[in-house]
Structures are given as structure tokens and as C-alpha cells.
Amino acid sequence: MLWCRILLSIVLGPALVMAALAQDHVEKLNMELVGYHDLQGRSAYQPLVHAQGGRWIAYIGLHGDHLPNELTGALEDSGTAILDVTDPRRPKLLAHIPGEAGRAEAGGAQMVRVCDGAQLPRADKRKVYLLRPFGSSAQELWDVTDPARPALVSTVVSKLRGTHKSWWECDSGIAYLVSGAPGWRTRRMTQIYDLGNPAKPVFIRDFGLPGQQPDATGDVPTELHGPISTGPKGNRVYFGYGTSSRGILQIVDREKLLHGAKQPTPENLLYPQIGRLDLGPDAGAHTAFPLLGMHVAESAKDKAGRTHDFVVVTSESLAEECREPRQMMRMVDVSDESKPLAVASWTVPEASGNFCSRGGRFGTHSSNESFSPIYYKRIMFFAHFNAGVRAVDIRNPYQPKEIGYYIPAATDKTDKRCVRTDAGAERCSGVIQTNNVEVDDRGYIYIVDRAHTGMHILELSGAARAIAAFK
């Protein structure tokens, strides 16, 4: 083994050798592996874990690919993987719903949202429903009451482009669908539907930034990535525009959005907007996650009091081997919604793992989106591509602090990521690309990999676990 390392050092250089060797083993701090599934070697985007029928079911949105389905033996275009994770140590694949043909973001079915019919206002109370895009061209609703036998309920809307990360309010049925509607000048904006009865979708309105609407002129504002709504009780929708550049956080009054004038004039599009923060050319707003009513111990003696509202804005890295500005998490104080203010940022120090030399992307992609009380306003988890998943203590939002991480080892299914060197040669690395992260109400952490490495189920340990609110 020693002579192999010496030879590699001569050929590649010390930094690249250490990076290559890092992919051969797990790197971790205060996080432990509970279970694993290879997802049939498919590239994964978004995990969501739902309690239904006395079981815990994981729904995984997948990037476009064309691979064998081990359950049927047939070649299928990647779409949605459905797994039973009731026993997280033994995840079991129940079904795979094929997606649209194509590779990477050109096909598949990247996003998943799930609602119980018992929560939706006009649905069959015995059923469970899945909302997903069909590739880039449509939005669909499926009956997943029996997760092993999913059945199509309705196509909400078709003839689209650029579908991506939507949001569905289970208590009201309102869905904010990220789409590229015909005539709009941007690839991604918002189509709002009432899906309270999944069998009969009802269109409410189209929404976007002024300048994106049909018949507008001039520059087109950066496209939407995704919204998060606090529903009827919270009456806010937080929109994140842009991925790695020209990011925008937009805070919207939900009631004005749903009940204001629907014609997409500049005035009507601005009517529900309460606040907006433009992040500049080097930062995006992939995920905008609200932390509302935070009791900040550091502010206890301040005249303004200790309670503040924040939005965690996470940007997405797009370029391999750090060939772009670093993408990271930013903590935005929205206590005064009309004047959002970035007050802190956090990223993994590159030197802590020579991450720019490992290959693939390095930097944030997304945060968890669950409001589970175990972690909410205490710990957030960030998918950080070749730096795995990172656990961050956000109890003091002005000084977020990393408390744990887990970087899986590469497997024989891990795909290579390639770049062109300055000399014109191609350099490739089989490297972990932790793409998205989510948690469930039991406290388990689910990470999925963009480079075909599968799904890892984790739990906190040590000092990090003590911060969470486990019962």
C-alpha cells in the first residue's frame, strides 16, 4: 500500500493523492451510519420521508437515467424511488415510478411532495397522494396509499419546461408549482393550483418577478428555484431565486398572492411582495428556509428583545473543482420583513479536507426542509457535495457552528466527475456528491447522492445529539 501511495504522489501530487484516498473511506464527526440503499445506482435529487399506515416511507426524486429496475427486471427511465424505511437499518425498495426519458436534469422526476388525504380539504380521506414533476414537461399527482402499487391520479399541467422544486400545503391543498409556463420569459416561475382534490386540480394564477411575465421587455430577472410556504396560519411564502448567482430572497403575503388580481402586470406581481433581498452576482438562493420566532439567548438583554425571525438562504455550487465563487449558507434576519438583512454566513473550510482537489462540486447545495421539532431552530443540515452532509448548530443565528458531518465512501456505482485541465487533458474523479438532505420526525437524517452512490440513513451522536430535542 505504501508503494502505491508513493507512486500516486509522484504522478498526481500530494494534494490529489490525499483527496483520492479520502474517497476510499468514511469521514465522520458526531454522525453515524444507520442504514444504506444503493437506489439501483440511480442519481438522486430530493428525499422525503412520510409516516403512513404505521410505516415510514421514503420517496426519492431522481435525475434522468435509464437503468434496470431490480423489482421488474425492465429497463426504466429514472423517476421516483419508493422505499420502506420503517426499520432504517434495512431500507426496502417497494416501487419505482418511471420518469421522463433523458439524462440528468433533462429527464427523471426530481421533486417529491406527499400529503395525506385526511389533511387535504376535499380529497379521499383514506388515501395518500404524491406530487411530482414528470421530467421538465409536466406536473403529476399519484395515489401512493399502497406505496408498492402507485397509481396515476391526474396530470395537473403539461406542455411545460424547467419544472423543479415545488411546495404543497397539505392543510389547504394549495400548491406552488415551479414551472416554465408557455409565454413566460423565464424557464422557471410559479404556477399556483388548488390541489385540495387531487383528482380535480384547479388553476389559481401564474406568478413571478416583474420582467418575467409575457409581453415584458428588457432584462429578464433570474429564474425561480423554489418556494417554501408557512400555510394559512403563517401567511407567508418565501421564494428563492437563482442557484449560484444573482440570488433573490422574496417574502410574499400569502393571502394577497392567492386573492390579489391575477393578470400578470408589474403592479399585480408586486402587490403581494413584502420584502426582497438581492444577493448579488456571486450568490444564489437555492433554498429559503424560515426560522420564525427564534429565542436568541445572545439577544436576551437587548432592548429589542430576544425573539427574531430568520430565513436560512442556501446557494448551490454548480462548477467542478471550485471553478466558481464559493457557494454557502447565509443567515438572513427578516424581523423587519421590509428590510431583510444578512447577518452571518457559514461554509466548510476547504483546507479541512482539500476539497477543491477531490473532484466534483464543493460547496453547499441545499438544506433540510422539514420543520421537525427535534431539530427546528436548533440544528440544520446542509448537503455539501464532496464534503458530504454537515450538521450546524443555529441556536445563535449570528454565529452558526458546525457540530458534525458525514462523508460516505465511494462505491463501485459512484460516477466520475470530469474537468478539462489547462493543458487540455481530461481529469476524472469518482467522488461523493451529496446532493440533498432531509430528516424525519424520528430524528433520522437521509442523504442522497448525485453521483449514483445511493441513500445513506444517519443519526447524530456525541455532543451533537445532545443539542437536539429528542423525547
C-alpha positions in Angstrom: 0.0 0.0 0.0 2.9 2.4 0.8 4.5 2.0 -2.5 1.2 2.7 -4.2 0.9 6.0 -2.3 4.5 6.9 -3.3 3.7 6.2 -6.9 0.5 8.2 -6.8 2.3 11.1 -5.1 4.8 11.2 -7.9 2.1 11.1 -10.7 -0.6 13.2 -9.1 1.0 15.3 -6.4 0.4 15.1 -2.7 -2.9 17.1 -2.6 -4.6 15.0 -5.2 -3.3 11.8 -3.6 -4.9 12.7 -0.2 -8.1 13.7 -2.0 -8.2 10.4 -3.9 -7.5 8.3 -0.7 -10.3 10.2 1.2 -12.9 8.7 -1.1 -12.0 5.2 -0.1 -13.3 5.5 3.5 -15.9 7.2 5.5 -15.1 10.5 7.2 -17.3 11.5 10.1 -17.8 13.5 13.3 -20.8 13.1 15.6 -22.8 11.3 13.0 -23.2 7.5 12.5 -24.5 5.4 9.7 -27.7 3.5 10.4 -28.7 2.1 7.0 -28.0 2.3 3.3 -29.6 1.6 -0.1 -27.9 1.9 -3.4 -31.1 3.2 -5.2 -30.3 0.9 -8.1 -27.3 3.1 -8.9 -29.6 6.0 -9.9 -28.6 9.6 -9.5 -30.8 11.1 -6.7 -32.1 14.6 -6.0 -34.7 15.0 -3.3 -35.6 12.7 -0.4 -38.8 13.0 1.6 -39.9 10.6 4.4 -43.5 10.3 5.3 -45.3 8.4 8.1 -48.2 6.5 6.7 -50.2 3.4 7.7 -47.9 2.7 10.7 -44.8 2.7 8.5 -42.2 5.2 7.4 -42.0 5.6 3.6 -39.1 7.4 1.8 -39.9 9.0 -1.6 -36.8 9.9 -3.6 -36.9 12.1 -6.6 -34.3 11.0 -9.2 -32.4 12.6 -12.0 -32.8 11.3 -15.6 -31.2 8.0 -16.3 -32.0 4.7 -18.0 -31.3 1.6 -15.8 -32.7 -1.8 -14.9 -35.4 -1.9 -12.2 -34.5 -4.8 -9.9 -38.2 -5.3 -9.0 -39.3 -5.9 -12.5 -36.2 -6.6 -14.5 -37.2 -4.0 -17.0 -35.1 -1.0 -18.2 -36.8 2.1 -16.9 -36.2 5.8 -17.1 -35.4 7.1 -13.6 -38.3 8.8 -11.8 -39.3 8.2 -8.2 -38.0 5.6 -5.9 -40.2 4.5 -3.0 -38.7 2.7 0.0 -39.9 1.4 3.3 -37.6 2.8 6.0 -39.6 1.7 9.0 -36.5 -0.2 10.0 -33.9 2.3 8.9 -31.2 -0.4 9.2 -32.9 -2.4 6.4 -34.4 0.0 3.8 -36.5 -1.9 1.3 -37.3 -0.8 -2.2 -41.1 -1.0 -2.7 -41.6 0.5 -6.2 -40.0 2.7 -8.8 -42.3 5.1 -10.9 -40.5 5.8 -14.2 -39.9 9.4 -15.1 -39.3 11.3 -18.4 -36.6 10.0 -20.7 -33.4 12.0 -20.7 -30.2 12.4 -18.8 -29.6 14.4 -15.6 -32.0 17.4 -15.3 -33.3 16.8 -18.8 -35.4 13.8 -17.6 -36.4 11.9 -14.4 -38.7 13.3 -11.7 -36.5 15.3 -9.3 -39.0 16.6 -6.8 -41.4 14.9 -4.4 -44.1 16.2 -2.1 -46.6 14.0 -0.2 -49.9 14.8 1.5 -52.4 12.6 3.4 -56.0 12.7 2.0 -57.1 13.1 5.7 -55.4 16.5 5.7 -56.4 17.8 2.3 -59.8 19.6 2.3 -61.6 17.7 -0.5 -59.6 14.5 -1.0 -60.5 10.9 -0.3 -59.6 10.7 3.4 -58.4 7.1 3.1 -55.7 7.9 0.5 -52.1 9.3 0.4 -51.0 11.4 -2.6 -47.7 12.2 -4.2 -47.0 15.3 -6.2 -44.0 15.2 -8.6 -42.8 16.7 -11.9 -42.6 14.4 -15.0 -39.2 15.4 -16.2 -39.3 19.0 -17.3 -42.6 18.9 -19.1 -45.5 18.2 -16.7 -46.7 18.1 -13.0 -48.4 14.9 -11.8 -50.4 13.5 -8.9 -50.2 9.9 -7.8 -52.1 7.7 -5.4 -49.5 6.1 -3.1 -51.8 4.8 -0.4 -50.2 1.4 -1.1 -46.7 2.6 -1.8 -45.8 -0.6 -3.5 -48.5 0.0 -6.1 -48.6 3.7 -7.1 -51.3 4.8 -9.5 -51.6 8.0 -11.5 -54.4 10.2 -10.4 -54.1 13.2 -12.7 -51.8 15.4 -14.7 -52.0 18.8 -13.2 -50.5 20.7 -16.1 -48.4 19.7 -19.1 -46.5 21.3 -22.0 -44.1 22.9 -19.6 -40.3 23.4 -19.4 -37.9 23.6 -16.5 -40.1 22.0 -13.7 -38.3 21.8 -10.4 -38.8 22.1 -6.7 -42.4 22.8 -5.8 -44.2 23.2 -2.5 -47.6 21.7 -1.4 -49.6 22.8 1.6 -51.3 19.7 3.0 -53.7 21.7 5.2 -55.1 23.9 2.4 -54.2 21.9 -0.7 -52.6 24.9 -2.3 -49.5 24.0 -4.4 -46.8 26.3 -5.7 -45.5 24.6 -8.8 -42.1 25.5 -10.2 -42.6 25.5 -13.9 -41.8 27.2 -17.2 -45.3 28.2 -18.3 -45.9 28.9 -22.0 -45.3 32.5 -22.9 -43.3 33.4 -19.8 -39.8 34.8 -20.5 -38.1 32.6 -17.8 -37.5 28.9 -17.6 -38.9 28.7 -14.0 -41.6 30.7 -12.3 -44.6 29.8 -10.2 -47.9 28.2 -11.2 -50.4 28.1 -8.3 -53.0 25.4 -8.1 -55.6 24.2 -5.7 -54.9 20.5 -5.3 -57.3 20.1 -2.3 -59.0 17.5 -4.5 -56.1 15.8 -6.4 -58.5 14.3 -8.9 -59.6 17.8 -10.0 -56.8 20.4 -10.0 -57.9 24.0 -10.1 -55.7 26.7 -11.5 -55.4 29.9 -9.4 -52.7 32.1 -11.0 -49.2 32.4 -12.5 -46.6 34.4 -10.5 -43.1 35.6 -10.9 -40.9 38.6 -10.7 -41.8 41.7 -12.8 -39.9 41.3 -16.1 -40.5 37.6 -16.3 -44.1 37.8 -17.5 -45.3 37.6 -21.1 -45.0 40.8 -23.1 -42.4 42.3 -20.7 -39.3 43.9 -22.2 -35.8 44.5 -21.0 -33.6 42.2 -18.9 -35.2 39.0 -17.5 -34.8 38.6 -13.8 -33.1 35.4 -12.5 -35.3 32.3 -12.5 -37.1 30.8 -9.6 -35.6 27.8 -7.8 -38.2 27.0 -5.2 -40.7 28.3 -2.6 -41.5 27.4 1.0 -44.8 28.3 2.4 -45.9 28.6 6.1 -49.5 28.0 5.0 -52.7 29.7 6.1 -51.5 30.1 9.7 -48.2 31.8 8.9 -49.5 33.6 5.8 -46.0 33.9 4.2 -44.3 32.3 1.2 -40.5 32.5 0.9 -39.3 32.4 -2.7 -35.7 31.6 -3.5 -34.5 32.8 -7.0 -31.2 31.9 -8.6 -28.9 29.0 -7.8 -25.3 30.2 -7.8 -25.6 33.8 -8.9 -27.9 36.8 -8.8 -29.9 35.2 -6.0 -33.0 36.8 -4.6 -35.0 36.2 -1.5 -38.6 37.3 -1.9 -41.0 37.4 1.0 -44.7 37.3 0.0 -48.0 37.8 1.7 -49.8 34.5 1.0 -53.4 35.9 1.2 -52.5 38.8 -1.2 -50.8 36.3 -3.5 -53.8 34.0 -3.7 -56.5 36.6 -3.7 -55.0 39.6 -5.5 -55.6 40.5 -9.1 -54.4 37.6 -11.3 -53.4 39.4 -14.5 -49.5 39.3 -14.5 -48.9 43.1 -14.8 -45.9 44.5 -12.9 -48.2 46.1 -10.4 -50.1 42.9 -9.7 -46.9 40.9 -9.4 -45.5 43.3 -6.8 -48.8 43.6 -4.8 -48.1 40.6 -2.5 -44.4 41.3 -2.0 -43.5 42.4 1.5 -39.7 42.3 1.3 -36.8 41.4 -1.0 -33.1 40.9 -0.7 -30.8 40.8 -3.7 -27.7 38.8 -3.0 -25.5 39.9 -5.9 -23.7 38.2 -8.8 -21.8 35.6 -6.7 -24.6 34.0 -4.6 -27.8 32.2 -5.3 -30.9 31.3 -3.3 -31.5 27.6 -3.9 -33.3 27.1 -0.7 -35.0 29.7 1.5 -36.0 28.1 4.9 -37.8 30.1 7.5 -36.8 30.1 11.2 -39.5 32.1 12.8 -39.8 33.2 16.4 -36.3 32.2 17.4 -35.4 32.9 21.0 -31.8 34.0 20.8 -30.0 33.8 24.1 -27.4 36.3 23.0 -30.1 38.9 22.5 -31.9 38.4 25.8 -30.7 41.7 27.3 -31.1 43.7 24.1 -33.7 46.5 24.0 -35.4 44.8 21.0 -35.8 41.6 22.9 -34.6 38.0 22.3 -37.1 36.9 19.7 -36.1 37.3 16.0 -37.2 35.9 12.6 -34.7 34.5 10.2 -34.5 32.8 6.8 -31.7 30.4 6.0 -30.7 31.1 2.4 -28.6 28.3 0.8 -26.9 28.6 -2.5 -26.0 25.8 -4.9 -22.5 25.1 -6.3 -22.5 24.3 -10.0 -18.9 24.1 -11.1 -16.5 21.3 -10.6 -13.3 21.7 -8.6 -14.1 25.2 -7.2 -14.2 26.9 -10.6 -16.7 29.5 -9.3 -17.2 31.7 -6.2 -17.8 29.6 -3.1 -21.5 28.8 -2.5 -22.6 28.8 1.1 -25.3 29.3 3.7 -26.4 32.8 4.7 -28.5 33.7 7.7 -30.9 36.5 6.9 -32.7 38.4 9.6 -36.2 39.1 8.5 -37.6 40.5 11.8 -38.3 43.6 9.8 -39.6 41.9 6.7 -39.4 45.0 4.5 -35.6 45.2 5.1 -34.1 41.7 5.1 -30.5 41.8 6.4 -27.8 39.1 6.0 -26.2 38.8 9.4 -24.0 35.6 9.2 -22.7 33.0 6.8 -21.2 29.5 7.1 -19.2 27.2 4.8 -16.9 24.2 5.2 -13.3 25.3 5.3 -11.7 24.0 2.1 -8.4 23.2 3.8 -10.1 20.9 6.3 -10.3 18.2 3.6 -8.5 19.5 0.4 -12.0 19.6 -1.1 -11.1 21.6 -4.2 -8.7 18.8 -5.1 -11.1 15.9 -4.7 -13.0 16.4 -7.9 -16.7 17.2 -8.4 -18.5 20.1 -6.8 -17.6 21.6 -3.4 -19.9 24.0 -1.7 -23.5 23.9 -0.4 -26.4 22.6 -2.4 -29.4 22.6 -0.1 -30.6 22.4 3.5 -33.2 20.1 5.1 -36.7 21.4 4.6 -38.5 19.5 7.4 -39.9 21.5 10.4 -39.5 18.5 12.7 -39.4 19.8 16.3 -36.5 17.6 17.1 -34.2 19.9 15.1 -36.2 23.1 14.2 -34.5 26.2 15.4 -31.7 24.1 16.9 -29.8 22.2 14.2 -29.8 22.4 10.4 -28.3 20.0 7.9 -26.6 21.0 4.7 -25.8 18.9 1.7 -22.3 20.0 0.7 -21.4 17.8 -2.4 -17.9 16.3 -1.9 -17.9 17.4 1.7 -20.9 15.2 2.5 -23.6 16.3 4.9 -22.9 18.9 7.6 -24.8 19.5 10.9 -24.8 23.1 12.0 -25.9 24.5 15.4 -28.0 27.5 14.6 -29.2 28.4 18.1 -27.2 31.5 17.9 -28.0 32.6 14.3 -25.3 35.2 14.3 -22.6 32.6 14.9 -23.7 29.3 13.2 -21.3 26.5 14.3 -20.6 23.1 12.7 -21.1 20.2 15.1 -20.9 17.2 12.9 -20.5 15.7 9.4 -20.6 12.5 7.4 -18.9 11.9 4.1 -19.7 8.5 2.7 -17.1 6.3 1.0 -17.3 6.0 -2.8 -18.6 2.6 -4.1 -18.4 0.8 -7.4 -21.5 2.7 -8.5 -20.1 6.1 -7.8 -20.0 8.1 -11.0 -16.9 10.0 -12.2 -16.8 13.8 -12.4 -14.5 15.2 -15.1 -12.9 18.5 -15.9 -10.5 19.8 -18.6 -7.1 20.8 -17.3 -5.3 23.9 -18.5 -3.3 21.6 -20.8 -6.5 20.3 -22.4 -6.4 16.9 -20.8 -9.5 15.4 -19.1 -9.2 14.7 -15.4 -11.8 12.5 -13.8 -12.6 11.5 -10.2 -15.0 9.0 -8.7 -16.2 11.4 -5.9 -19.1 11.7 -3.5 -21.7 14.3 -4.4 -24.1 14.6 -1.5 -27.0 16.3 -3.3 -29.9 16.8 -0.8 -30.7 16.1 2.8 -33.8 15.6 4.8 -34.8 14.5 8.3 -37.9 12.7 9.7 -39.8 13.1 12.9 -37.8 10.2 14.5 -34.6 12.2 14.1 -33.1 10.2 11.3 -31.1 12.0 8.6 -31.3 11.0 5.0 -28.8 12.0 2.4 -28.8 11.1 -1.3 -26.1 11.3 -3.9 -25.9 13.0 -7.3 -23.1 10.7 -8.4 -25.1 7.4 -8.1 -23.8 6.4 -4.7 -27.3 5.9 -3.2 -29.0 6.8 0.0 -27.4 6.9 3.5 -29.6 7.0 6.7 -27.7 8.6 9.6 -28.2 9.6 13.2 -26.5 12.2 15.4 -24.1 11.0 18.1 -22.0 12.5 20.8 -22.2 16.2 21.6 -24.3 17.0 18.5 -27.1 14.6 19.6 -27.4 16.4 23.0 -28.4 19.6 21.2 -31.4 18.0 19.5 -34.8 17.8 21.3 -35.2 14.0 21.3 -38.0 12.9 23.7 
